[in-house]
Amino acid sequence: MSSASDRAEEKPAAPGWMVQHPMYQHMRSLEVGDEAQVHAAFLVYMDLAEVRQWKDVSGVKCPELQVVLLEGREKDGAPIQTVLPLPVHRSLSHKSIRLALDRGAPVLLCAVASDSTLVYQRMTDGLVTPDPPVGPIQDLGRRQHRKRRQQH
């Protein structure tokens, strides 16, 4: 009998159409040794190429990390970006992030949940100052904040 943690790490069997897809076959031929990561990379590929309409999306092997990375452009003429697709159960070390960033292109990490939910996070080399909030900002002050907290 498998435990709940084992079931969380299992990936569903790929449907027939998926294993026949040329990009899935290409990703498997890269022999990264992690079927769950190949499956995640393919789901991210489909999102980028079919849903988000990225251009020139391809799968490449990253031997240092033993993963399939995706490279592509958000639109024609845009710079190439690297996407690191990972199943949510797989951990990521600082060294792994460094290896991905050292490739030179901007990197997006894409966490792939067992229900195929995708969450993208831009990774940067160093700290980045966030953009200021958009829209009008009201400073309610400490006194009004305290009053509001007491009302709850």
Contacts in CASP RR format, 6 or more apart in sequence:
PFRMAT RR
TARGET T0000
AUTHOR 0000-0000-0000
METHOD contacts of the structure
MODEL  1
MSSASDRAEEKPAAPGWMVQHPMYQHMRSLEVGDEAQVHAAFLVYMDLAE
VRQWKDVSGVKCPELQVVLLEGREKDGAPIQTVLPLPVHRSLSHKSIRLA
LDRGAPVLLCAVASDSTLVYQRMTDGLVTPDPPVGPIQDLGRRQHRKRRQ
QH
2 10 0 8 1.000
8 89 0 8 1.000
8 114 0 8 1.000
9 36 0 8 1.000
9 87 0 8 1.000
9 89 0 8 1.000
10 114 0 8 1.000
11 35 0 8 1.000
11 36 0 8 1.000
11 39 0 8 1.000
11 40 0 8 1.000
11 87 0 8 1.000
11 114 0 8 1.000
12 114 0 8 1.000
14 24 0 8 1.000
14 39 0 8 1.000
14 42 0 8 1.000
18 24 0 8 1.000
18 42 0 8 1.000
19 25 0 8 1.000
21 42 0 8 1.000
23 42 0 8 1.000
23 45 0 8 1.000
23 49 0 8 1.000
23 59 0 8 1.000
24 38 0 8 1.000
24 42 0 8 1.000
26 59 0 8 1.000
27 38 0 8 1.000
27 41 0 8 1.000
27 42 0 8 1.000
27 45 0 8 1.000
27 59 0 8 1.000
27 68 0 8 1.000
28 38 0 8 1.000
30 38 0 8 1.000
30 59 0 8 1.000
30 60 0 8 1.000
30 61 0 8 1.000
30 68 0 8 1.000
31 61 0 8 1.000
32 38 0 8 1.000
32 61 0 8 1.000
32 66 0 8 1.000
32 67 0 8 1.000
32 68 0 8 1.000
33 66 0 8 1.000
34 66 0 8 1.000
34 67 0 8 1.000
34 90 0 8 1.000
36 87 0 8 1.000
36 89 0 8 1.000
36 90 0 8 1.000
37 67 0 8 1.000
37 68 0 8 1.000
37 85 0 8 1.000
37 86 0 8 1.000
37 87 0 8 1.000
37 90 0 8 1.000
38 68 0 8 1.000
39 87 0 8 1.000
40 85 0 8 1.000
40 86 0 8 1.000
40 87 0 8 1.000
40 110 0 8 1.000
40 112 0 8 1.000
41 59 0 8 1.000
41 67 0 8 1.000
41 68 0 8 1.000
41 69 0 8 1.000
41 70 0 8 1.000
41 85 0 8 1.000
43 85 0 8 1.000
43 112 0 8 1.000
43 116 0 8 1.000
43 118 0 8 1.000
44 70 0 8 1.000
44 83 0 8 1.000
44 85 0 8 1.000
44 110 0 8 1.000
44 112 0 8 1.000
44 118 0 8 1.000
45 57 0 8 1.000
45 59 0 8 1.000
45 70 0 8 1.000
47 118 0 8 1.000
48 54 0 8 1.000
48 57 0 8 1.000
48 70 0 8 1.000
48 72 0 8 1.000
48 83 0 8 1.000
49 57 0 8 1.000
52 74 0 8 1.000
53 75 0 8 1.000
54 72 0 8 1.000
54 73 0 8 1.000
54 74 0 8 1.000
54 75 0 8 1.000
55 72 0 8 1.000
55 73 0 8 1.000
55 74 0 8 1.000
55 75 0 8 1.000
55 76 0 8 1.000
55 77 0 8 1.000
55 78 0 8 1.000
56 71 0 8 1.000
56 72 0 8 1.000
56 73 0 8 1.000
56 80 0 8 1.000
57 70 0 8 1.000
57 71 0 8 1.000
57 72 0 8 1.000
58 70 0 8 1.000
58 71 0 8 1.000
58 72 0 8 1.000
59 68 0 8 1.000
59 69 0 8 1.000
59 70 0 8 1.000
59 71 0 8 1.000
60 68 0 8 1.000
60 69 0 8 1.000
60 70 0 8 1.000
60 71 0 8 1.000
61 67 0 8 1.000
61 68 0 8 1.000
61 69 0 8 1.000
62 68 0 8 1.000
62 69 0 8 1.000
62 99 0 8 1.000
62 100 0 8 1.000
62 103 0 8 1.000
64 99 0 8 1.000
65 84 0 8 1.000
65 96 0 8 1.000
65 99 0 8 1.000
65 100 0 8 1.000
67 84 0 8 1.000
67 85 0 8 1.000
67 86 0 8 1.000
68 85 0 8 1.000
69 82 0 8 1.000
69 83 0 8 1.000
69 84 0 8 1.000
69 85 0 8 1.000
69 100 0 8 1.000
69 103 0 8 1.000
70 82 0 8 1.000
70 83 0 8 1.000
70 85 0 8 1.000
71 80 0 8 1.000
71 81 0 8 1.000
71 82 0 8 1.000
71 83 0 8 1.000
71 105 0 8 1.000
72 80 0 8 1.000
72 81 0 8 1.000
72 83 0 8 1.000
73 79 0 8 1.000
73 80 0 8 1.000
73 81 0 8 1.000
74 81 0 8 1.000
79 105 0 8 1.000
79 106 0 8 1.000
80 105 0 8 1.000
81 105 0 8 1.000
81 106 0 8 1.000
81 107 0 8 1.000
81 108 0 8 1.000
82 100 0 8 1.000
82 103 0 8 1.000
82 104 0 8 1.000
82 105 0 8 1.000
82 106 0 8 1.000
82 107 0 8 1.000
82 108 0 8 1.000
83 107 0 8 1.000
83 108 0 8 1.000
83 109 0 8 1.000
83 110 0 8 1.000
83 120 0 8 1.000
84 100 0 8 1.000
84 107 0 8 1.000
84 108 0 8 1.000
84 109 0 8 1.000
84 110 0 8 1.000
84 123 0 8 1.000
85 110 0 8 1.000
85 112 0 8 1.000
86 92 0 8 1.000
86 109 0 8 1.000
86 110 0 8 1.000
86 111 0 8 1.000
86 112 0 8 1.000
87 111 0 8 1.000
87 112 0 8 1.000
87 114 0 8 1.000
88 111 0 8 1.000
88 112 0 8 1.000
88 113 0 8 1.000
88 114 0 8 1.000
92 109 0 8 1.000
97 123 0 8 1.000
100 107 0 8 1.000
100 109 0 8 1.000
100 123 0 8 1.000
101 107 0 8 1.000
101 123 0 8 1.000
101 124 0 8 1.000
101 125 0 8 1.000
106 122 0 8 1.000
107 122 0 8 1.000
107 123 0 8 1.000
108 120 0 8 1.000
108 121 0 8 1.000
108 122 0 8 1.000
108 123 0 8 1.000
109 120 0 8 1.000
109 121 0 8 1.000
109 122 0 8 1.000
109 123 0 8 1.000
110 118 0 8 1.000
110 119 0 8 1.000
110 120 0 8 1.000
110 121 0 8 1.000
111 118 0 8 1.000
111 119 0 8 1.000
111 121 0 8 1.000
112 118 0 8 1.000
113 119 0 8 1.000
140 148 0 8 1.000
END
